[in-house]
Amino acid sequence: MFTIIPIDLFIYYILPYFSHKDIKALVLVSKTIKNYCYDNRIWRELYIRMKKRQFYKKDFKLCQKNFIKLERNILNEVDTTNPITLIVYNNTNIKYNLIHIQGGHNNHTRKKLNDYGIHKPNKYKIITTYIGHNWIIRPVDITGFLGISSPELYIQSYPSQDTYKTIPFTIQPPLINNFYFQQEDTTQEYNDVFLFMINNSPDNSLSYSTSSAKDIVGLSIPTQPKDYQCFRKMFMKNYSLKIKKRMKDNSSIISSSELQIEKANKKINELKHYIQLTQNTIQQCSVKNEHYSSCINAIHNINI
């Protein structure tokens, strides 16, 4: 029954819930399913996913480095300790992940990013933040199976061939006052508002082109790979490079750990030597004390 599913339907409706490990597990079921799962179009999609992950990972790191650093005179003119209201409107059909990256005058990057969840299309998010704080929005895709949903970078390329941009922005003046926001039946007024609109327009495209991907990220656009005869082979080749990197990282950890063990053993041997010397000193002092005690007893026994 599995193999009667048209390959396009499988890629569009089923493959988003599968990883390459799931496909490799399916291959073991039967020869028929193995032949089905070895279809080059399936592995093309998996290859594009992998390339998208690599692309978005580098894009995200570049965004963290390219924030606007506010001039000190601007920071001196405003009260950076006074909370303001950040309103983000997603005027697109793409889901975004809203992340707080940096805060404060020194702009230290957070070791653990503060995730404000998924920002759905045509929705507002209202958050309290401060002048000079840095934020990032990055495209995500929600895939779920049996009611379990998990956010992931926007890696699905089927049917869309777009590669969306990760967008950094910094909270800075000017701020909006008397901003009226209507939600359901209530209208609320906000002051000191920083409004950020996510818009897709010809002047401000939210997706990368072939040239902009190369210029900004330094990588080829992942949704336009070469027409390889065997995408499974190319996938495994790239995956093996990832495994080799992990092996190299683990080897570095092993070498570092062995060096630490060697230093620790040296300290242990030094401590053992010190303990032995201390025990010898205690034994010598105990013998001397016994001799001194016998001398004192002998003196007390002398008849005067």
LOLUM-660769 format. One record per atom (N, C-alpha, C): residue in one letter; x, y, z. Coordinates in steps of 0.02 Angstrom, whole numbers, padded with zeros to 5 digits, always signed. Last residue first. Layout:
N
AXYZ
...
This chain:
304
I+03233+00568+04782
I+03277+00624+04802
I+03290+00619+04877
N+03218+00442+04666
N+03210+00460+04737
N+03259+00514+04755
I+03136+00446+04511
I+03200+00455+04546
I+03185+00476+04618
N+03016+00446+04442
N+03032+00388+04484
N+03098+00393+04523
H+03017+00556+04361
H+02971+00555+04417
H+02986+00499+04466
I+03109+00514+04265
I+03127+00570+04310
I+03083+00570+04371
A+03036+00415+04202
A+03099+00397+04238
A+03118+00451+04286
N+02936+00491+04143
N+02918+00441+04194
N+02980+00421+04236
I+03013+00563+04052
I+02976+00599+04105
I+02958+00551+04162
C+03057+00460+03970
C+03106+00500+04007
C+03072+00535+04066
S+02938+00416+03914
S+02975+00370+03958
S+03027+00407+03999
S+02906+00532+03840
S+02861+00510+03894
S+02897+00463+03942
Y+03009+00534+03746
Y+03003+00588+03795
Y+02960+00568+03854
H+02975+00416+03676
H+03040+00420+03711
H+03038+00474+03765
E+02850+00453+03627
E+02854+00395+03672
E+02920+00396+03711
N+02891+00560+03547
N+02847+00573+03604
N+02847+00515+03654
K+02966+00491+03451
K+03000+00539+03495
K+02958+00553+03557
V+02862+00419+03390
V+02918+00383+03422
V+02954+00429+03472
S+02788+00527+03339
S+02757+00481+03387
S+02810+00443+03426
C+02876+00582+03248
C+02857+00622+03306
C+02825+00578+03360
Q+02881+00476+03155
Q+02941+00497+03190
Q+02925+00536+03254
Q+02746+00476+03113
Q+02775+00416+03145
Q+02837+00434+03185
I+02735+00602+03055
I+02692+00584+03112
I+02722+00525+03150
T+02828+00588+02951
T+02839+00639+03003
T+02798+00623+03066
N+02765+00488+02878
N+02832+00475+02907
N+02847+00524+02963
Q+02651+00559+02839
Q+02644+00500+02881
Q+02710+00482+02915
T+02712+00656+02759
T+02675+00677+02819
T+02667+00618+02867
L+02763+00576+02656
L+02809+00616+02697
L+02776+00637+02763
Q+02641+00527+02606
Q+02691+00481+02633
Q+02740+00517+02678
I+02581+00646+02562
I+02549+00606+02615
I+02598+00559+02648
Y+02671+00680+02460
Y+02663+00725+02518
Y+02631+00688+02577
H+02649+00574+02373
H+02715+00584+02402
H+02712+00628+02464
K+02514+00599+02344
K+02533+00535+02376
K+02601+00541+02409
L+02528+00723+02281
L+02491+00718+02344
L+02507+00654+02382
E+02598+00682+02167
E+02628+00731+02213
E+02594+00729+02282
N+02502+00598+02113
N+02566+00570+02134
N+02602+00616+02182
I+02403+00694+02086
I+02389+00638+02132
I+02453+00608+02158
K+02468+00773+01991
K+02450+00802+02056
K+02436+00749+02108
K+02476+00676+01891
K+02537+00706+01918
K+02525+00737+01986
N+02341+00656+01867
N+02381+00600+01893
N+02446+00626+01923
A+02309+00783+01814
A+02278+00761+01876
A+02317+00704+01908
K+02383+00781+01696
K+02399+00831+01747
K+02370+00811+01815
E+02317+00673+01634
E+02389+00669+01647
E+02410+00719+01701
I+02189+00726+01623
I+02200+00666+01664
I+02273+00659+01683
Q+02215+00830+01534
Q+02190+00846+01601
Q+02201+00787+01649
L+02251+00753+01423
L+02300+00800+01452
L+02280+00818+01524
E+02130+00689+01400
E+02189+00648+01417
E+02243+00692+01449
S+02052+00799+01364
S+02035+00761+01424
S+02094+00719+01447
S+02113+00838+01244
S+02111+00885+01300
S+02097+00848+01366
S+02089+00722+01169
S+02158+00744+01181
S+02161+00791+01241
I+01948+00722+01169
I+01984+00665+01198
I+02056+00686+01215
I+01922+00840+01101
I+01898+00833+01170
I+01936+00777+01205
S+01977+00807+00978
S+02004+00864+01016
S+01985+00860+01089
S+01892+00703+00944
S+01963+00689+00953
S+01997+00745+00992
N+01773+00773+00929
N+01779+00724+00983
N+01851+00707+00997
D+01805+00848+00815
D+01789+00883+00878
D+01796+00835+00937
K+01821+00742+00725
K+01878+00786+00739
K+01867+00824+00805
M+01692+00691+00726
M+01747+00648+00748
M+01808+00690+00766
R+01625+00800+00672
R+01609+00779+00740
R+01665+00735+00768
K+01684+00797+00545
K+01694+00856+00588
K+01679+00838+00661
K+01635+00675+00500
K+01707+00684+00508
K+01723+00743+00553
I+01499+00707+00493
I+01521+00656+00541
I+01596+00662+00554
K+01504+00800+00389
K+01478+00820+00455
K+01501+00772+00509
L+01547+00719+00287
L+01589+00775+00308
L+01569+00800+00377
S+01438+00635+00276
S+01501+00606+00300
S+01549+00661+00322
Y+01347+00722+00220
Y+01334+00698+00288
Y+01398+00668+00318
N+01400+00737+00093
N+01398+00795+00138
N+01388+00774+00210
K+01380+00604+00051
K+01447+00634+00048
K+01451+00694+00095
M+01244+00587+00063
M+01288+00548+00106
M+01359+00576+00108
F+01204+00677-00039
F+01182+00686+00031
F+01230+00651+00078
M+01261+00618-00151
M+01283+00685-00131
M+01264+00700-00059
K+01188+00498-00152
K+01261+00496-00146
K+01288+00564-00123
R+01061+00549-00172
R+01075+00509-00111
R+01150+00507-00099
F+01064+00605-00296
F+01063+00650-00239
F+01077+00613-00174
C+01131+00568-00438
C+01115+00531-00377
C+01121+00578-00317
Q+01145+00665-00535
Q+01114+00601-00554
Q+01093+00561-00493
Y+01107+00835-00497
Y+01148+00775-00487
Y+01110+00712-00508
D+01097+00979-00546
D+01055+00921-00564
D+01096+00857-00559
K+01133+01086-00407
K+01149+01058-00473
K+01105+00996-00484
P+01000+01172-00318
P+01060+01132-00324
P+01073+01110-00396
Q+00920+01283-00260
Q+00937+01276-00331
Q+01002+01236-00339
T+00903+01301-00128
T+00846+01271-00164
T+00859+01264-00239
P+01014+01367-00075
P+01009+01294-00067
P+00953+01262-00107
I+01120+01477-00159
I+01052+01468-00135
I+01036+01393-00132
S+01289+01470-00100
S+01240+01465-00154
S+01171+01453-00124
L+01354+01589+00018
L+01338+01521-00002
L+01289+01523-00060
G+01368+01713+00072
G+01428+01682+00045
G+01418+01610+00025
V+01271+01797+00119
V+01288+01738+00160
V+01352+01705+00136
I+01274+01905+00023
I+01262+01916+00095
I+01288+01858+00137
D+01307+01855-00106
D+01337+01918-00081
D+01332+01923-00005
K+01232+01738-00120
K+01304+01735-00126
K+01337+01796-00095
A+01104+01789-00104
A+01127+01735-00059
A+01203+01731-00060
S+01096+01880-00209
S+01098+01906-00141
S+01120+01853-00091
S+01095+01794-00324
S+01151+01841-00313
S+01155+01864-00241
T+00977+01719-00306
T+01041+01685-00317
T+01100+01731-00302
S+00886+01795-00169
S+00895+01779-00240
S+00963+01743-00247
Y+00791+01761-00022
Y+00855+01771-00055
Y+00850+01756-00130
S+00647+01851+00035
S+00681+01790+00013
S+00744+01807-00025
L+00591+01971+00061
L+00606+01929+00119
L+00640+01864+00100
S+00633+02125-00016
S+00614+02054-00023
S+00635+02014+00038
N+00598+02270-00033
N+00623+02237+00027
N+00600+02164+00026
D+00548+02310-00153
D+00605+02347-00126
D+00636+02313-00066
P+00441+02222-00169
P+00496+02221-00218
P+00558+02257-00193
S+00405+02153-00005
S+00392+02199-00059
S+00450+02195-00109
N+00339+02099+00142
N+00373+02074+00082
N+00355+02119+00024
N+00367+02147+00310
N+00332+02156+00246
N+00373+02126+00190
I+00348+02162+00471
I+00378+02113+00426
I+00338+02114+00361
M+00376+02306+00566
M+00332+02273+00517
M+00372+02223+00475
F+00382+02363+00726
F+00422+02330+00674
F+00375+02289+00630
L+00377+02502+00829
L+00337+02460+00785
L+00382+02430+00731
F+00393+02543+00990
F+00435+02530+00932
F+00398+02480+00889
V+00316+02664+01093
V+00308+02602+01053
V+00361+02601+00998
D+00273+02753+01200
D+00342+02729+01192
D+00342+02662+01155
N+00108+02692+01241
N+00157+02745+01231
N+00227+02715+01228
Y-00050+02629+01191
Y+00019+02616+01211
Y+00060+02679+01197
E-00218+02588+01228
E-00170+02639+01208
E-00100+02621+01234
Q-00331+02469+01161
Q-00285+02489+01214
Q-00234+02539+01186
T-00492+02411+01141
T-00440+02453+01113
T-00396+02478+01170
T-00583+02257+01120
T-00553+02309+01162
T-00499+02347+01124
D-00629+02150+01051
D-00677+02204+01063
D-00647+02261+01103
E-00483+02110+00968
E-00552+02086+00979
E-00597+02146+00992
Q-00386+02245+00988
Q-00383+02172+00991
Q-00452+02146+01013
Q-00306+02385+00931
Q-00371+02353+00941
Q-00363+02278+00937
F-00206+02510+00992
F-00205+02442+00966
F-00271+02408+00983
Y-00139+02665+00967
Y-00199+02629+00986
Y-00201+02561+00952
F-00015+02762+01030
F-00027+02708+00981
F-00085+02667+01006
N+00044+02874+01092
N-00028+02872+01078
N-00043+02822+01023
N+00206+02874+01011
N+00161+02885+01068
N+00089+02886+01045
I+00347+02787+00953
I+00279+02810+00938
I+00240+02818+01004
L+00520+02838+00946
L+00466+02795+00969
L+00398+02827+00954
P+00661+02847+00832
P+00607+02876+00872
P+00554+02824+00890
P+00768+02748+00945
P+00721+02803+00931
P+00715+02814+00856
Q+00775+02566+00936
Q+00806+02632+00936
Q+00753+02686+00925
I+00815+02400+00937
I+00767+02448+00964
I+00801+02516+00971
T+00866+02322+00787
T+00885+02351+00851
T+00833+02402+00873
F+00854+02165+00699
F+00836+02235+00709
F+00852+02257+00779
P+00882+02042+00569
P+00899+02072+00634
P+00871+02143+00639
I+00808+01907+00489
I+00808+01980+00493
I+00826+02004+00563
T+00842+01786+00368
T+00841+01800+00440
T+00851+01874+00449
K+00746+01756+00219
K+00800+01790+00256
K+00787+01789+00331
Y+00708+01600+00137
Y+00690+01662+00169
Y+00747+01690+00212
T+00702+01533-00014
T+00746+01531+00044
T+00739+01599+00078
D+00575+01449-00108
D+00605+01509-00078
D+00651+01492-00021
Q+00502+01355-00171
Q+00574+01353-00184
Q+00610+01413-00152
S+00367+01260-00108
S+00400+01324-00115
S+00475+01315-00126
P+00309+01136-00083
P+00317+01156-00153
P+00355+01222-00162
Y+00473+01104-00030
Y+00421+01080-00076
Y+00353+01100-00049
S+00565+01134+00061
S+00569+01171-00002
S+00513+01153-00049
Q+00585+01157+00231
Q+00545+01123+00180
Q+00546+01164+00115
I+00650+01236+00322
I+00691+01194+00279
I+00651+01159+00224
Y+00652+01350+00428
Y+00610+01341+00368
Y+00650+01302+00315
L+00689+01267+00581
L+00705+01314+00529
L+00666+01298+00466
E+00548+01214+00677
E+00613+01201+00647
E+00626+01256+00596
P+00444+01165+00813
P+00469+01216+00767
P+00537+01198+00740
S+00332+01029+00820
S+00399+01053+00840
S+00422+01105+00789
S+00190+00943+00885
S+00219+00993+00841
S+00287+01015+00866
I+00092+00806+00884
I+00153+00832+00916
I+00185+00880+00866
G-00014+00748+00819
G-00028+00801+00867
G+00033+00830+00901
L+00044+00657+00732
L+00003+00633+00787
L-00006+00685+00841
F+00167+00774+00696
F+00142+00708+00680
F+00106+00681+00741
G+00213+00929+00616
G+00190+00890+00673
G+00163+00822+00651
T+00306+01074+00587
T+00285+01008+00564
T+00264+00968+00624
I+00323+01236+00547
I+00296+01193+00599
I+00274+01128+00566
D+00466+01328+00508
D+00412+01286+00482
D+00388+01242+00538
V+00528+01496+00509
V+00522+01429+00536
V+00465+01393+00502
P+00641+01632+00489
P+00586+01591+00464
P+00587+01521+00493
R+00677+01743+00624
R+00700+01696+00574
R+00643+01651+00553
I+00720+01896+00694
I+00665+01853+00673
I+00692+01808+00618
I+00805+01962+00834
I+00809+01928+00769
I+00743+01892+00756
W+00859+02109+00922
W+00813+02054+00910
W+00826+02024+00841
N+00935+02205+01052
N+00937+02176+00984
N+00893+02114+00979
H+00915+02361+01137
H+00912+02288+01136
H+00905+02263+01064
G+00906+02497+01131
G+00972+02467+01123
G+00972+02392+01122
I+00773+02514+01247
I+00814+02545+01194
I+00883+02511+01192
Y+00684+02361+01288
Y+00720+02422+01306
Y+00759+02448+01245
T+00520+02282+01305
T+00592+02279+01294
T+00623+02347+01311
T+00376+02184+01302
T+00412+02237+01337
T+00487+02228+01327
I+00277+02149+01159
I+00328+02128+01206
I+00358+02190+01239
I+00158+02081+01055
I+00172+02139+01096
I+00217+02118+01154
K+00130+02034+00890
K+00159+02014+00954
K+00177+02078+00991
Y-00003+02001+00773
Y+00040+02047+00810
Y+00070+02011+00870
K-00019+01917+00612
K-00031+01923+00684
K+00018+01974+00715
N+00005+01869+00484
N-00049+01918+00495
N-00068+01924+00568
P+00075+01711+00533
P+00059+01761+00482
P-00001+01805+00502
K+00147+01698+00701
K+00107+01673+00645
K+00091+01730+00595
H+00289+01669+00780
H+00249+01727+00760
H+00212+01709+00696
I+00335+01566+00914
I+00318+01571+00843
I+00272+01631+00830
G+00448+01625+01045
G+00399+01583+01013
G+00387+01599+00940
Y+00549+01695+01101
Y+00481+01720+01113
Y+00429+01684+01070
D+00696+01646+01180
D+00649+01631+01125
D+00579+01653+01144
N+00847+01703+01209
N+00780+01709+01239
N+00728+01704+01183
L+00991+01600+01206
L+00947+01647+01173
L+00877+01645+01205
K+01123+01594+01310
K+01061+01559+01296
K+01012+01609+01268
K+01218+01692+01303
K+01240+01623+01292
K+01179+01579+01277
R+01190+01845+01218
R+01166+01796+01266
R+01196+01727+01250
T+01319+01961+01191
T+01274+01911+01162
T+01254+01861+01216
H+01320+02123+01257
H+01346+02056+01262
H+01296+02006+01234
N+01306+02265+01249
N+01284+02221+01195
N+01317+02153+01197
N+01327+02362+01342
N+01386+02326+01318
N+01371+02278+01262
H+01201+02409+01374
H+01248+02454+01341
H+01306+02416+01309
G+01068+02286+01339
G+01113+02326+01381
G+01162+02366+01339
G+01063+02131+01246
G+01033+02185+01283
G+01084+02223+01323
Q+01024+02014+01113
Q+01070+02053+01155
Q+01032+02107+01192
I+00915+01931+01066
I+00985+01911+01060
I+01029+01947+01111
H+00760+01860+01063
H+00797+01915+01093
H+00870+01893+01098
I+00666+01807+00923
I+00719+01791+00972
I+00752+01855+00996
L+00533+01731+00843
L+00557+01795+00870
L+00605+01781+00928
N+00509+01648+00695
N+00529+01638+00765
N+00560+01703+00789
Y+00370+01651+00582
Y+00436+01673+00604
Y+00446+01657+00678
K+00284+01591+00439
K+00292+01589+00512
K+00363+01610+00530
I+00218+01686+00304
I+00272+01645+00331
I+00271+01647+00407
N+00144+01777+00238
N+00114+01710+00246
N+00164+01660+00274
T+00150+01939+00321
T+00169+01890+00269
T+00131+01826+00281
N+00161+02036+00423
N+00117+02048+00366
N+00137+02003+00307
N+00173+02032+00583
N+00194+01988+00529
N+00144+01993+00471
Y+00225+02158+00688
Y+00169+02135+00647
Y+00196+02094+00589
V+00271+02190+00850
V+00294+02160+00788
V+00233+02135+00750
I+00305+02310+00965
I+00249+02279+00929
I+00275+02255+00861
L+00373+02342+01119
L+00389+02319+01052
L+00328+02285+01022
T+00374+02472+01230
T+00332+02419+01202
T+00354+02404+01131
I+00501+02496+01358
I+00459+02519+01302
I+00420+02459+01275
P+00565+02545+01518
P+00538+02494+01472
P+00496+02526+01417
N+00711+02634+01549
N+00638+02640+01546
N+00610+02589+01496
T+00843+02632+01536
T+00815+02589+01589
T+00739+02590+01590
T+00878+02724+01444
T+00881+02654+01422
T+00855+02606+01476
D+00816+02870+01405
D+00822+02829+01466
D+00819+02756+01446
V+00914+02963+01286
V+00854+02926+01306
V+00869+02886+01370
E+01035+03023+01264
E+00975+03064+01256
E+00912+03029+01281
N+01131+02925+01272
N+01130+02975+01325
N+01067+03018+01323
L+01110+02854+01154
L+01096+02821+01218
L+01092+02870+01275
I+01156+02950+01066
I+01086+02930+01063
I+01066+02897+01129
N+01290+02956+01101
N+01250+03017+01110
N+01175+03001+01106
R+01336+02829+01066
R+01329+02845+01137
R+01287+02908+01148
E+01244+02745+00936
E+01294+02793+00958
E+01281+02813+01030
L+01208+02572+00929
L+01185+02640+00938
L+01241+02685+00964
K+01248+02463+00807
K+01271+02484+00874
K+01253+02558+00882
I+01149+02348+00726
I+01166+02420+00729
I+01188+02436+00801
F+01222+02186+00698
F+01174+02231+00729
F+01198+02303+00725
N+01295+02080+00643
N+01281+02139+00602
N+01228+02185+00632
K+01310+01962+00711
K+01368+02007+00708
K+01352+02074+00677
Q+01192+01896+00696
Q+01213+01912+00764
Q+01271+01962+00765
C+01194+01871+00559
C+01147+01921+00586
C+01167+01943+00656
L+01287+01768+00552
L+01303+01833+00522
L+01258+01888+00549
K+01214+01666+00613
K+01276+01690+00644
K+01296+01758+00617
F+01111+01650+00518
F+01095+01670+00587
F+01157+01699+00622
D+01183+01605+00407
D+01145+01667+00402
D+01129+01695+00472
K+01228+01481+00453
K+01276+01534+00439
K+01242+01602+00436
K+01103+01418+00466
K+01149+01420+00523
K+01200+01477+00513
Y+01051+01424+00338
Y+01019+01463+00391
Y+01064+01469+00453
F+01140+01336+00271
F+01131+01405+00249
F+01104+01447+00306
Q+01121+01214+00337
Q+01188+01245+00336
Q+01183+01319+00319
R+00985+01197+00307
R+01008+01201+00377
R+01076+01235+00381
K+00993+01188+00167
K+00957+01244+00199
K+00978+01252+00272
K+01060+01068+00150
K+01092+01130+00128
K+01059+01191+00159
M+00961+00983+00199
M+01025+00985+00232
M+01062+01050+00214
R+00858+01007+00105
R+00848+01019+00177
R+00914+01028+00213
I+00918+00961-00012
I+00902+01032-00006
I+00892+01050+00068
Y+00923+00824+00021
Y+00986+00860+00008
Y+00974+00936+00016
L+00788+00793+00026
L+00829+00786+00087
L+00895+00824+00080
E+00756+00817-00109
E+00724+00857-00057
E+00764+00853+00009
R+00834+00718-00168
R+00845+00788-00187
R+00816+00834-00133
W+00777+00605-00118
W+00843+00623-00092
W+00863+00694-00113
I+00659+00607-00194
I+00656+00608-00120
I+00723+00632-00092
R+00708+00600-00324
R+00670+00659-00304
R+00664+00665-00228
N+00764+00473-00337
N+00809+00530-00335
N+00773+00594-00312
D+00711+00340-00237
D+00694+00386-00291
D+00735+00450-00283
Y+00725+00254-00135
Y+00787+00274-00169
Y+00773+00319-00229
C+00600+00218-00097
C+00635+00268-00055
C+00700+00291-00086
Y+00572+00119-00192
Y+00530+00179-00189
Y+00568+00235-00153
N+00665+00021-00160
N+00668+00052-00226
N+00629+00118-00228
K+00616-00008-00031
K+00685+00016-00041
K+00691+00052-00108
I+00492-00059-00057
I+00496+00006-00023
I+00565+00036-00030
T+00538-00178-00117
T+00493-00132-00153
T+00496-00062-00123
K+00611-00241-00020
K+00646-00218-00080
K+00603-00168-00118
S+00570-00181+00147
S+00564-00227+00090
S+00601-00199+00030
V+00628-00115+00260
V+00564-00151+00264
V+00558-00203+00209
L+00739-00036+00249
L+00750-00104+00275
L+00686-00146+00274
V+00694+00088+00212
V+00730+00048+00161
V+00736-00025+00183
L+00652+00145+00330
L+00602+00118+00284
L+00633+00072+00231
A+00773+00190+00381
A+00739+00135+00416
A+00686+00103+00370
K+00801+00292+00293
K+00848+00236+00295
K+00816+00176+00331
I+00696+00377+00328
I+00698+00349+00261
I+00744+00287+00259
D+00736+00410+00457
D+00673+00375+00447
D+00671+00341+00378
K+00852+00480+00428
K+00857+00418+00466
K+00794+00376+00460
H+00807+00593+00367
H+00841+00545+00324
H+00850+00478+00360
S+00640+00614+00437
S+00711+00632+00430
S+00744+00581+00384
F+00472+00662+00404
F+00525+00611+00405
F+00593+00644+00403
Y+00376+00754+00382
Y+00377+00724+00448
Y+00434+00674+00457
P+00391+00788+00246
P+00406+00839+00298
P+00408+00811+00369
L+00345+00668+00179
L+00416+00679+00190
L+00431+00734+00242
I+00204+00685+00164
I+00232+00636+00211
I+00305+00651+00229
Y+00166+00784+00071
Y+00126+00773+00131
Y+00159+00729+00184
Y+00268+00795-00031
Y+00233+00854-00005
Y+00199+00842+00062
I+00317+00667-00057
I+00364+00721-00041
I+00329+00780-00007
F+00197+00600-00084
F+00240+00578-00030
F+00287+00634-00008
L+00152+00668-00197
L+00112+00671-00135
L+00154+00650-00075
D+00254+00629-00286
D+00244+00700-00270
D+00204+00709-00205
I+00236+00489-00294
I+00297+00516-00264
I+00290+00590-00245
P+00082+00416-00245
P+00122+00453-00295
P+00180+00489-00261
I+00074+00265-00161
I+00069+00337-00152
I+00111+00371-00206
I+00103+00134-00172
I+00055+00160-00222
I+00045+00235-00215
T+00186+00097-00069
T+00218+00115-00131
T+00169+00139-00185
F+00099+00060+00035
F+00142+00119+00042
F+00167+00144-00026
M+00041-00060+00000
M+00000+00000+00000
M+00043+00063+00000
